[in-house]
């Protein structure tokens, strides 16, 4: 796959991104809110370079990942009130073969029919059900602020 047809790579190449597409950026990763989500706080972590598999991930990016997942999980707990976060990686959908990791807030009252891998029921191709961009930007700003407090950072946007 060439990077021109890769959704994460196209976004990485843009000069600026809205808050929902740039919740947190580190040397190796960018966290974005899932665009096709009906669940507030569904984040997707993408390597900032074109990588198709964990086996191809540079060591420095792999080393950074654990702290990023933990810090964003804490931030999501503060912002959404979730009791845990699900971490999943498949990268199988057409046009989305670029390695990406789903970090999903799991609420205490999540219905049984949406627990575990069934949480993907919150993602949809029906654009009328997607959270509006304004809501995604607001959630992103809240998660970014919580992340910065957790990590002891000033704004780095």
Order of alpha helices (4+ residues) and beta strands (2+ residues): alpha-beta-beta-beta-alpha-beta-beta-alpha
